[in-house]
Amino acid sequence: MTTPPTADRPGTIWGLARRHRLLLAGGLLLGIVGVGSTLVQPVIVSDLIEAAGAGDPVAGIIVLLGALLLADAVLSATQGYLIGKAGENIVRDSRVLLTGRVLRADLAAFQARRQGDVHTRLVSDTSLVKIALSQSLAQIAVNGLVVIGCVVMMAWIDVWLLLLALGCIGVASTLSLWLARRLRVVALRNREETGEFGADLHRVLSALTTVKAARAEEREQAGIGRLAERVRRSGVRVSAYASVLTPAMNVGLQASLAAVVGAGMARVATGSLGLADFTAFVMYLFYLVSPLVLVFMSIAAYQQGRAAIQRVDELVGIPQEDDPPAVAISASGPAAAPEPVPAPGPAGVGPAVEFRQVAFGYGEEGRDVLAEVSFTVPARGLTALVGPSGAGKTTVFQLIERFYRPRRGSVLLDGRDIAALPLARVRGRVGYVQQDSPVMRGTLRENIAYAAPDATEAEIRDAVELAGLAPVVAQLPDGLDTVLGDQGTGLSGGQRQRLCIARVLLQKPAVMLLDEATSHLDSDTEAALREVLDRVSRRCAVIAIAHRISTVVDADHIVVLDAGRVRDRGTHAELYERDELYRRLAATQLSGRPAAVAGRQDAAAGLQ
Ligand SMILES: Nc1ncnc2c1ncn2[C@@H]1O[C@H](COP(=O)(O)OP(=O)(O)OP(=O)(O)O)[C@@H](O)[C@H]1O
């Protein structure tokens, strides 16, 4: 279920970095000019020594040296700013890209991942991407150039002294490169473990009341503490490799400095090397030290960043919900534009939803949760879906929303296979009040208008009124502008259900799905809401999963699901008469009352 690469999906983080190549190149260019001004300084100092020794005027040389030092500082500051800006741009782009990929991810692929790990990749791994792609690479490039320049100038002054210096530095460099490679491995492990830590924290915090009620705080703290300890251990290993890297280089450099000073002084004493040249050589060696150390430190940072890039890239590749392509591509080139999606038929004509021989299971290998399910839902009226727990009722709704695709058979909306319809169209025509009444942090108004952000104030108030939410809003200090906490804290379960119903009413869908949407309501509120649904069902199809007999009795059609199969269809009276499972459900699960009483009352209700 992957979406082919498109123009707005560059594929990798490197693609994003290329978008900011101008800034990166500008920064690099300034860095290179700065390198030039750095490299020329020892030559000028050498000239200064010679001029001073010969008694020539030195003022001009001193001014030139001062100007070079100033230029060096300005260039280095501007370079740092440009590279930093490019880095921030890359972080923003990668976060926007990742957010889009995650929001449009195939639901099964998304659910297979740990949510906290996704969060870690989005928030902290993207920050490391910046360090790798902008700062580290720029440091490696600019400081690498300084190193190369110094080596060239040193070779120009005295090749033998250079070979001596490089011999000592070479050993240290080889060791440092090996350390850098090891560092990448441990850094990747550290990122993975940080992801696991985030995932577990997310698991616990999203079920905090359950943790408290189960008195599991200590157990959870200990478990998360163990993960934190694993992160600490791999983090310490990262620090160990990173901190050995610089001293390893330093030792090599100091050894080479000692060797060069010893051998160089001997050469100066014999007169085979001039003092001015020797001074310039030693200056280049000093200039080499910190860029070389920086190169290796940047390699270390880059290796850590690469681990993050790998994780970010992997998340970018998450399978996407497949939308039918806008233009079909055939072997002979682009085919004609796709058929236009027909507008819904006139009132009451044709079924709103139809299941044709649908089989479905979660995951590639999972068992069939639905098998050969066929039924139709008229364009108007209330259709109830009943069946024992686990029969597949919610799954039916998820297929209508096209959260998942059937393994076999087809789901039709307005007579069209939803597999061929644009997702936005399917979800625009279907309103879904979910079982767990999801409400987000934000105001009541934002939550209600979530699926219809352009709704007018009057429309919002109508929906609030219809959903029976008006008395709740009236009691809240800021009315519709009251801010709700995460998962809608601040509202009761029943109030959240009404909010979700208002949200869907505002959307004015052609098909309204209600999954246990009235289970938390008291009987008065439910009766009022049933009247509303009755009215709504005169202008659209309402499909309700209900355990309450009151909803089922009123339904125009009832579909009985059992173990993923349609067992029977009919009205309450018909089913009560002929279906043993339905009678049992009506007597126990549907009513929650003792079988004998429920049977009497329900039969009476059904025969009304
Ligand atoms: N995301 C999922 N991944 C794997 N299996 C799932 C998933 N969701 C549901 N199932 C399985 O699919 C079957 C049908 O679940 P479904 O939620 O559709 O039942 P239901 O009839 O709505 O049950 P209830 O009345 O208890 O809500 C169950 O056996 C369940 O374990």
The ligand as a Gaussian input file, in Angstrom:
#p B3LYP/6-31G(d) Opt

LIG

0 1
 N       -6.660000      -2.966000      14.999000
 C       -6.909000      -4.273000      15.108000
 N       -5.934000      -5.162000      14.860000
 C       -6.155000      -6.482000      14.939000
 N       -7.340000      -7.025000      15.257000
 C       -8.367000      -6.206000      15.516000
 C       -8.208000      -4.786000      15.457000
 N       -9.402000      -4.218000      15.755000
 C      -10.263000      -5.238000      15.989000
 N       -9.644000      -6.426000      15.857000
 C      -10.258000      -7.763000      15.989000
 O      -11.325000      -7.821000      15.064000
 C      -12.445000      -8.483000      15.613000
 C      -13.680000      -7.610000      15.457000
 O      -13.497000      -6.430000      16.207000
 P      -14.580000      -5.277000      16.226000
 O      -14.027000      -4.164000      17.021000
 O      -14.987000      -4.997000      14.838000
 O      -15.780000      -5.990000      16.998000
 P      -17.122000      -5.361000      17.541000
 O      -18.218000      -6.247000      17.028000
 O      -17.224000      -3.928000      17.200000
 O      -16.936000      -5.564000      19.097000
 P      -17.503000      -4.711000      20.349000
 O      -18.990000      -4.833000      20.345000
 O      -16.891000      -5.382000      21.506000
 O      -17.018000      -3.308000      20.142000
 C      -12.112000      -8.757000      17.071000
 O      -11.801000     -10.119000      17.177000
 C      -10.884000      -7.938000      17.347000
 O      -10.023000      -8.608000      18.198000

